[in-house]
Amino acid sequence: MLQEPEFLLFASEADLVALAGASFILLALLALLGDRLRNRRERVERLDRVGWVPWTGIFVACAIIGGGLLAMSLPQAIFGS
């Protein structure tokens, strides 16, 4: 069976969900940066410079998941039981 790492034993379930939500928000910000860099890139007709990653979709999905996890966990993590 999988066991939690020892450094996470201090955390309640609400704290762990808040950490997961913050991780998704960070991933969403990285996807936003990737989308911005792609849009600012010079247009080159060579086939080897073409890259396609759905940055907007990744951003939206991660932002919704992260926001939902944070919204569910923060009241418990802040105010306790």
Order of alpha helices (4+ residues) and beta strands (2+ residues): alpha-alpha
